[in-house]
Amino acid sequence: MALKPPPPPWEVLQQVGELLGGSGLGSEMDKSARALAQSALARLDVVSREEFDAQAEILQRTRARVEQLEQELEQLGRELEGISSSD
């Protein structure tokens, strides 16, 4: 029997909020949970989505350039073989 994965944290917080109703304790827990989550994320080594997208674009251009250079090198190798064999 497979175990069901735990629900995401935001669902747990929502359920806790529903159980507590409109009491001030719920909003205080929400603030504390958000502060804890922000603190945990701040310690992680992450980049912004914009930086990720910029780096992905650079990588895509670099790969295209490498493929182009590989094709040119292959062509030059064939030309060199042709020159060597005609001697």
N, CA, C and O atoms as a Tinker XYZ file with bonds, in Angstrom:
   348  protein
     1  N      0.849000   -1.181000    0.000000    73     2
     2  CA     0.000000    0.000000    0.000000    64     1     3
     3  C      0.893000    1.242000    0.000000    63     2     4     5
     4  O      1.723000    1.415000    0.893000    81     3
     5  N      0.720000    2.102000   -1.001000    73     3     6
     6  CA     1.535000    3.303000   -1.118000    64     5     7
     7  C      1.021000    4.386000   -0.176000    63     6     8     9
     8  O     -0.184000    4.552000    0.013000    81     7
     9  N      1.957000    5.110000    0.401000    73     7    10
    10  CA     1.587000    6.208000    1.281000    64     9    11
    11  C      1.241000    7.435000    0.452000    63    10    12    13
    12  O      1.874000    7.710000   -0.567000    81    11
    13  N      0.252000    8.153000    0.892000    73    11    14
    14  CA    -0.143000    9.378000    0.218000    64    13    15
    15  C      0.842000   10.477000    0.618000    63    14    16    17
    16  O      1.144000   10.632000    1.802000    81    15
    17  N      1.349000   11.247000   -0.362000    73    15    18
    18  CA     2.298000   12.311000   -0.005000    64    17    19
    19  C      1.589000   13.380000    0.828000    63    18    20    21
    20  O      0.379000   13.571000    0.711000    81    19
    21  N      2.353000   14.068000    1.665000    73    19    22
    22  CA     1.734000   15.105000    2.499000    64    21    23
    23  C      1.262000   16.265000    1.630000    63    22    24    25
    24  O      1.808000   16.508000    0.554000    81    23
    25  N      0.243000   16.979000    2.105000    73    23    26
    26  CA    -0.242000   18.123000    1.317000    64    25    27
    27  C      0.777000   19.247000    1.337000    63    26    28    29
    28  O      1.616000   19.315000    2.235000    81    27
    29  N      0.705000   20.134000    0.342000    73    27    30
    30  CA     1.616000   21.282000    0.326000    64    29    31
    31  C      1.397000   22.164000    1.554000    63    30    32    33
    32  O      0.303000   22.182000    2.118000    81    31
    33  N      2.420000   22.886000    1.966000    73    31    34
    34  CA     2.308000   23.708000    3.183000    64    33    35
    35  C      1.176000   24.718000    3.131000    63    34    36    37
    36  O      0.525000   24.965000    4.147000    81    35
    37  N      0.925000   25.312000    1.962000    73    35    38
    38  CA    -0.131000   26.322000    1.892000    64    37    39
    39  C     -1.500000   25.717000    2.163000    63    38    40    41
    40  O     -2.374000   26.386000    2.714000    81    39
    41  N     -1.699000   24.441000    1.777000    73    39    42
    42  CA    -2.969000   23.785000    2.072000    64    41    43
    43  C     -3.105000   23.531000    3.564000    63    42    44    45
    44  O     -4.190000   23.684000    4.126000    81    43
    45  N     -2.026000   23.151000    4.198000    73    43    46
    46  CA    -2.051000   22.919000    5.642000    64    45    47
    47  C     -2.387000   24.214000    6.362000    63    46    48    49
    48  O     -3.211000   24.226000    7.277000    81    47
    49  N     -1.742000   25.315000    5.947000    73    47    50
    50  CA    -2.016000   26.610000    6.576000    64    49    51
    51  C     -3.461000   27.032000    6.358000    63    50    52    53
    52  O     -4.090000   27.602000    7.250000    81    51
    53  N     -3.983000   26.752000    5.176000    73    51    54
    54  CA    -5.374000   27.099000    4.895000    64    53    55
    55  C     -6.315000   26.295000    5.790000    63    54    56    57
    56  O     -7.284000   26.834000    6.325000    81    55
    57  N     -6.025000   25.003000    5.949000    73    55    58
    58  CA    -6.865000   24.173000    6.808000    64    57    59
    59  C     -6.801000   24.622000    8.259000    63    58    60    61
    60  O     -7.819000   24.634000    8.951000    81    59
    61  N     -5.613000   24.990000    8.725000    73    59    62
    62  CA    -5.472000   25.478000   10.097000    64    61    63
    63  C     -6.259000   26.767000   10.263000    63    62    64    65
    64  O     -6.930000   26.968000   11.275000    81    63
    65  N     -6.174000   27.641000    9.267000    73    63    66
    66  CA    -6.925000   28.893000    9.315000    64    65    67
    67  C     -8.420000   28.669000    9.371000    63    66    68    69
    68  O     -9.135000   29.371000   10.086000    81    67
    69  N     -8.897000   27.681000    8.610000    73    67    70
    70  CA   -10.322000   27.362000    8.622000    64    69    71
    71  C    -10.742000   26.816000    9.982000    63    70    72    73
    72  O    -11.826000   27.131000   10.474000    81    71
    73  N     -9.880000   25.994000   10.592000    73    71    74
    74  CA   -10.201000   25.438000   11.909000    64    73    75
    75  C    -10.256000   26.522000   12.980000    63    74    76    77
    76  O    -11.085000   26.463000   13.889000    81    75
    77  N     -9.369000   27.514000   12.872000    73    75    78
    78  CA    -9.325000   28.574000   13.869000    64    77    79
    79  C    -10.404000   29.620000   13.654000    63    78    80    81
    80  O    -10.697000   30.413000   14.549000    81    79
    81  N    -10.987000   29.620000   12.483000    73    79    82
    82  CA   -12.050000   30.582000   12.204000    64    81    83
    83  C    -11.508000   31.985000   12.085000    63    82    84    85
    84  O    -10.398000   32.187000   11.592000    81    83
    85  N    -12.274000   32.950000   12.527000    73    83    86
    86  CA   -11.904000   34.344000   12.376000    64    85    87
    87  C    -11.114000   34.890000   13.544000    63    86    88    89
    88  O    -10.959000   36.106000   13.661000    81    87
    89  N    -10.610000   34.031000   14.414000    73    87    90
    90  CA    -9.888000   34.530000   15.581000    64    89    91
    91  C     -8.581000   35.191000   15.169000    63    90    92    93
    92  O     -8.038000   34.903000   14.103000    81    91
    93  N     -8.088000   36.066000   16.008000    73    91    94
    94  CA    -6.825000   36.752000   15.748000    64    93    95
    95  C     -5.651000   35.803000   15.738000    63    94    96    97
    96  O     -4.598000   36.108000   15.180000    81    95
    97  N     -5.834000   34.651000   16.358000    73    95    98
    98  CA    -4.759000   33.654000   16.401000    64    97    99
    99  C     -4.424000   33.165000   14.999000    63    98   100   101
   100  O     -3.258000   32.917000   14.693000    81    99
   101  N     -5.431000   33.025000   14.147000    73    99   102
   102  CA    -5.205000   32.559000   12.775000    64   101   103
   103  C     -4.343000   33.521000   11.991000    63   102   104   105
   104  O     -3.416000   33.098000   11.300000    81   103
   105  N     -4.631000   34.813000   12.084000    73   103   106
   106  CA    -3.836000   35.778000   11.338000    64   105   107
   107  C     -2.427000   35.870000   11.905000    63   106   108   109
   108  O     -1.468000   36.085000   11.163000    81   107
   109  N     -2.300000   35.709000   13.209000    73   107   110
   110  CA    -0.967000   35.721000   13.835000    64   109   111
   111  C     -0.152000   34.510000   13.375000    63   110   112   113
   112  O      1.043000   34.627000   13.103000    81   111
   113  N     -0.805000   33.350000   13.291000    73   111   114
   114  CA    -0.116000   32.147000   12.794000    64   113   115
   115  C      0.283000   32.340000   11.335000    63   114   116   117
   116  O      1.361000   31.919000   10.915000    81   115
   117  N     -0.599000   32.982000   10.566000    73   115   118
   118  CA    -0.308000   33.222000    9.156000    64   117   119
   119  C      0.928000   34.109000    9.019000    63   118   120   121
   120  O      1.806000   33.828000    8.204000    81   119
   121  N      0.998000   35.160000    9.800000    73   119   122
   122  CA     2.159000   36.060000    9.760000    64   121   123
   123  C      3.427000   35.313000   10.155000    63   122   124   125
   124  O      4.473000   35.468000    9.524000    81   123
   125  N      3.324000   34.506000   11.201000    73   123   126
   126  CA     4.501000   33.749000   11.659000    64   125   127
   127  C      4.943000   32.740000   10.607000    63   126   128   129
   128  O      6.138000   32.577000   10.359000    81   127
   129  N      3.980000   32.066000    9.992000    73   127   130
   130  CA     4.315000   31.069000    8.967000    64   129   131
   131  C      4.966000   31.744000    7.761000    63   130   132   133
   132  O      5.927000   31.222000    7.196000    81   131
   133  N      4.444000   32.901000    7.371000    73   131   134
   134  CA     5.037000   33.626000    6.237000    64   133   135
   135  C      6.458000   34.080000    6.556000    63   134   136   137
   136  O      7.351000   33.986000    5.714000    81   135
   137  N      6.661000   34.570000    7.771000    73   135   138
   138  CA     7.998000   35.009000    8.170000    64   137   139
   139  C      8.966000   33.832000    8.179000    63   138   140   141
   140  O     10.115000   33.959000    7.756000    81   139
   141  N      8.493000   32.685000    8.663000    73   139   142
   142  CA     9.334000   31.487000    8.692000    64   141   143
   143  C      9.675000   31.035000    7.273000    63   142   144   145
   144  O     10.817000   30.672000    6.991000    81   143
   145  N      8.692000   31.057000    6.393000    73   143   146
   146  CA     8.930000   30.650000    4.999000    64   145   147
   147  C      9.906000   31.603000    4.316000    63   146   148   149
   148  O     10.810000   31.160000    3.607000    81   147
   149  N      9.733000   32.904000    4.522000    73   147   150
   150  CA    10.648000   33.878000    3.917000    64   149   151
   151  C     12.065000   33.702000    4.445000    63   150   152   153
   152  O     13.032000   33.835000    3.695000    81   151
   153  N     12.188000   33.406000    5.722000    73   151   154
   154  CA    13.504000   33.187000    6.312000    64   153   155
   155  C     14.166000   31.951000    5.705000    63   154   156   157
   156  O     15.356000   31.964000    5.389000    81   155
   157  N     13.386000   30.890000    5.547000    73   155   158
   158  CA    13.932000   29.655000    4.967000    64   157   159
   159  C     14.349000   29.885000    3.515000    63   158   160   161
   160  O     15.403000   29.410000    3.092000    81   159
   161  N     13.539000   30.602000    2.760000    73   159   162
   162  CA    13.874000   30.872000    1.358000    64   161   163
   163  C     15.095000   31.767000    1.239000    63   162   164   165
   164  O     15.885000   31.615000    0.307000    81   163
   165  N     15.257000   32.687000    2.158000    73   163   166
   166  CA    16.401000   33.592000    2.114000    64   165   167
   167  C     17.714000   32.837000    2.303000    63   166   168   169
   168  O     18.754000   33.258000    1.796000    81   167
   169  N     17.669000   31.730000    3.028000    73   167   170
   170  CA    18.894000   30.952000    3.264000    64   169   171
   171  C     19.248000   30.060000    2.086000    63   170   172   173
   172  O     20.384000   29.598000    1.980000    81   171
   173  N     18.290000   29.811000    1.197000    73   171   174
   174  CA    18.548000   28.963000    0.040000    64   173   175
   175  C     19.327000   29.729000   -1.008000    63   174   176   177
   176  O     19.230000   30.952000   -1.103000    81   175
   177  N     20.098000   29.001000   -1.789000    73   175   178
   178  CA    20.875000   29.595000   -2.871000    64   177   179
   179  C     20.029000   29.534000   -4.137000    63   178   180   181
   180  O     20.165000   28.607000   -4.935000    81   179
   181  N     19.158000   30.519000   -4.320000    73   179   182
   182  CA    18.247000   30.539000   -5.460000    64   181   183
   183  C     18.454000   31.822000   -6.256000    63   182   184   185
   184  O     19.008000   32.801000   -5.756000    81   183
   185  N     17.998000   31.793000   -7.505000    73   183   186
   186  CA    18.058000   32.971000   -8.357000    64   185   187
   187  C     16.636000   33.367000   -8.737000    63   186   188   189
   188  O     15.705000   32.569000   -8.630000    81   187
   189  N     16.487000   34.594000   -9.175000    73   187   190
   190  CA    15.170000   35.064000   -9.599000    64   189   191
   191  C     14.806000   34.413000  -10.933000    63   190   192   193
   192  O     15.668000   33.900000  -11.646000    81   191
   193  N     13.537000   34.444000  -11.249000    73   191   194
   194  CA    13.063000   33.889000  -12.512000    64   193   195
   195  C     13.682000   34.644000  -13.685000    63   194   196   197
   196  O     14.022000   34.046000  -14.706000    81   195
   197  N     13.827000   35.963000  -13.533000    73   195   198
   198  CA    14.409000   36.772000  -14.595000    64   197   199
   199  C     15.860000   36.357000  -14.861000    63   198   200   201
   200  O     16.276000   36.233000  -16.013000    81   199
   201  N     16.620000   36.144000  -13.790000    73   199   202
   202  CA    18.019000   35.722000  -13.949000    64   201   203
   203  C     18.094000   34.329000  -14.576000    63   202   204   205
   204  O     18.946000   34.072000  -15.426000    81   203
   205  N     17.201000   33.433000  -14.155000    73   203   206
   206  CA    17.171000   32.090000  -14.724000    64   205   207
   207  C     16.880000   32.152000  -16.222000    63   206   208   209
   208  O     17.553000   31.500000  -17.020000    81   207
   209  N     15.868000   32.946000  -16.598000    73   207   210
   210  CA    15.513000   33.066000  -18.011000    64   209   211
   211  C     16.655000   33.666000  -18.826000    63   210   212   213
   212  O     16.919000   33.233000  -19.947000    81   211
   213  N     17.333000   34.666000  -18.259000    73   211   214
   214  CA    18.460000   35.281000  -18.960000    64   213   215
   215  C     19.578000   34.264000  -19.165000    63   214   216   217
   216  O     20.157000   34.195000  -20.249000    81   215
   217  N     19.885000   33.485000  -18.150000    73   215   218
   218  CA    20.943000   32.477000  -18.270000    64   217   219
   219  C     20.539000   31.370000  -19.239000    63   218   220   221
   220  O     21.383000   30.851000  -19.971000    81   219
   221  N     19.260000   31.003000  -19.252000    73   219   222
   222  CA    18.787000   29.975000  -20.188000    64   221   223
   223  C     18.927000   30.465000  -21.626000    63   222   224   225
   224  O     19.286000   29.691000  -22.514000    81   223
   225  N     18.645000   31.742000  -21.860000    73   223   226
   226  CA    18.792000   32.317000  -23.198000    64   225   227
   227  C     20.262000   32.334000  -23.623000    63   226   228   229
   228  O     20.581000   32.017000  -24.769000    81   227
   229  N     21.148000   32.700000  -22.710000    73   227   230
   230  CA    22.584000   32.702000  -23.006000    64   229   231
   231  C     23.052000   31.287000  -23.332000    63   230   232   233
   232  O     23.825000   31.086000  -24.268000    81   231
   233  N     22.589000   30.318000  -22.568000    73   231   234
   234  CA    22.962000   28.926000  -22.810000    64   233   235
   235  C     22.471000   28.458000  -24.173000    63   234   236   237
   236  O     23.187000   27.755000  -24.886000    81   235
   237  N     21.256000   28.844000  -24.536000    73   235   238
   238  CA    20.712000   28.450000  -25.835000    64   237   239
   239  C     21.556000   29.034000  -26.977000    63   238   240   241
   240  O     21.859000   28.335000  -27.944000    81   239
   241  N     21.934000   30.307000  -26.867000    73   239   242
   242  CA    22.776000   30.929000  -27.897000    64   241   243
   243  C     24.151000   30.262000  -27.946000    63   242   244   245
   244  O     24.705000   30.052000  -29.025000    81   243
   245  N     24.696000   29.932000  -26.775000    73   243   246
   246  CA    26.012000   29.295000  -26.721000    64   245   247
   247  C     25.971000   27.919000  -27.375000    63   246   248   249
   248  O     26.876000   27.557000  -28.127000    81   247
   249  N     24.917000   27.152000  -27.087000    73   247   250
   250  CA    24.788000   25.825000  -27.713000    64   249   251
   251  C     24.693000   25.939000  -29.230000    63   250   252   253
   252  O     25.308000   25.159000  -29.957000    81   251
   253  N     23.921000   26.914000  -29.705000    73   251   254
   254  CA    23.789000   27.100000  -31.150000    64   253   255
   255  C     25.143000   27.448000  -31.769000    63   254   256   257
   256  O     25.484000   26.963000  -32.848000    81   255
   257  N     25.900000   28.279000  -31.086000    73   255   258
   258  CA    27.224000   28.676000  -31.593000    64   257   259
   259  C     28.177000   27.483000  -31.598000    63   258   260   261
   260  O     28.951000   27.314000  -32.540000    81   259
   261  N     28.126000   26.663000  -30.563000    73   259   262
   262  CA    28.981000   25.469000  -30.505000    64   261   263
   263  C     28.636000   24.529000  -31.655000    63   262   264   265
   264  O     29.533000   23.988000  -32.300000    81   263
   265  N     27.344000   24.329000  -31.918000    73   263   266
   266  CA    26.943000   23.463000  -33.029000    64   265   267
   267  C     27.447000   24.017000  -34.355000    63   266   268   269
   268  O     27.920000   23.266000  -35.208000    81   267
   269  N     27.343000   25.334000  -34.525000    73   267   270
   270  CA    27.829000   25.971000  -35.753000    64   269   271
   271  C     29.334000   25.759000  -35.895000    63   270   272   273
   272  O     29.806000   25.414000  -36.978000    81   271
   273  N     30.086000   25.957000  -34.829000    73   271   274
   274  CA    31.541000   25.779000  -34.885000    64   273   275
   275  C     31.912000   24.316000  -35.132000    63   274   276   277
   276  O     32.885000   24.036000  -35.832000    81   275
   277  N     31.147000   23.381000  -34.563000    73   275   278
   278  CA    31.413000   21.965000  -34.817000    64   277   279
   279  C     31.218000   21.635000  -36.293000    63   278   280   281
   280  O     31.997000   20.877000  -36.870000    81   279
   281  N     30.173000   22.208000  -36.907000    73   279   282
   282  CA    29.932000   21.972000  -38.331000    64   281   283
   283  C     31.057000   22.576000  -39.180000    63   282   284   285
   284  O     31.517000   21.954000  -40.138000    81   283
   285  N     31.492000   23.778000  -38.829000    73   283   286
   286  CA    32.594000   24.406000  -39.562000    64   285   287
   287  C     33.869000   23.587000  -39.423000    63   286   288   289
   288  O     34.592000   23.405000  -40.402000    81   287
   289  N     34.156000   23.092000  -38.232000    73   287   290
   290  CA    35.342000   22.283000  -38.003000    64   289   291
   291  C     35.277000   20.981000  -38.800000    63   290   292   293
   292  O     36.278000   20.536000  -39.362000    81   291
   293  N     34.102000   20.385000  -38.841000    73   291   294
   294  CA    33.925000   19.160000  -39.609000    64   293   295
   295  C     34.166000   19.436000  -41.098000    63   294   296   297
   296  O     34.820000   18.649000  -41.782000    81   295
   297  N     33.639000   20.550000  -41.589000    73   295   298
   298  CA    33.833000   20.929000  -42.996000    64   297   299
   299  C     35.314000   21.169000  -43.287000    63   298   300   301
   300  O     35.829000   20.705000  -44.305000    81   299
   301  N     35.995000   21.886000  -42.406000    73   299   302
   302  CA    37.427000   22.131000  -42.593000    64   301   303
   303  C     38.210000   20.825000  -42.578000    63   302   304   305
   304  O     39.161000   20.663000  -43.343000    81   303
   305  N     37.821000   19.897000  -41.717000    73   303   306
   306  CA    38.483000   18.589000  -41.674000    64   305   307
   307  C     38.316000   17.838000  -42.977000    63   306   308   309
   308  O     39.261000   17.221000  -43.469000    81   307
   309  N     37.103000   17.887000  -43.547000    73   307   310
   310  CA    36.880000   17.222000  -44.840000    64   309   311
   311  C     37.708000   17.880000  -45.939000    63   310   312   313
   312  O     38.279000   17.194000  -46.788000    81   311
   313  N     37.771000   19.215000  -45.922000    73   311   314
   314  CA    38.570000   19.924000  -46.921000    64   313   315
   315  C     40.044000   19.567000  -46.780000    63   314   316   317
   316  O     40.728000   19.379000  -47.786000    81   315
   317  N     40.544000   19.470000  -45.554000    73   315   318
   318  CA    41.928000   19.118000  -45.322000    64   317   319
   319  C     42.238000   17.707000  -45.782000    63   318   320   321
   320  O     43.304000   17.444000  -46.338000    81   319
   321  N     41.293000   16.793000  -45.544000    73   319   322
   322  CA    41.469000   15.417000  -46.033000    64   321   323
   323  C     41.512000   15.384000  -47.556000    63   322   324   325
   324  O     42.286000   14.636000  -48.155000    81   323
   325  N     40.658000   16.217000  -48.177000    73   323   326
   326  CA    40.659000   16.292000  -49.649000    64   325   327
   327  C     41.960000   16.819000  -50.192000    63   326   328   329
   328  O     42.450000   16.325000  -51.208000    81   327
   329  N     42.530000   17.808000  -49.544000    73   327   330
   330  CA    43.810000   18.369000  -49.976000    64   329   331
   331  C     44.917000   17.340000  -49.771000    63   330   332   333
   332  O     45.777000   17.177000  -50.637000    81   331
   333  N     44.903000   16.649000  -48.637000    73   331   334
   334  CA    45.941000   15.652000  -48.324000    64   333   335
   335  C     45.879000   14.475000  -49.285000    63   334   336   337
   336  O     46.924000   13.976000  -49.702000    81   335
   337  N     44.706000   14.025000  -49.643000    73   335   338
   338  CA    44.584000   12.859000  -50.519000    64   337   339
   339  C     44.879000   13.190000  -51.977000    63   338   340   341
   340  O     45.212000   12.288000  -52.745000    81   339
   341  N     44.769000   14.443000  -52.380000    73   339   342
   342  CA    45.051000   14.808000  -53.772000    64   341   343
   343  C     46.547000   15.009000  -54.009000    63   342   344   345
   344  O     46.969000   15.125000  -55.159000    81   343
   345  N     47.351000   15.052000  -52.961000    73   343   346
   346  CA    48.812000   15.215000  -53.117000    64   345   347
   347  C     49.493000   13.975000  -53.525000    63   346   348
   348  O     50.712000   13.967000  -53.692000    81   347
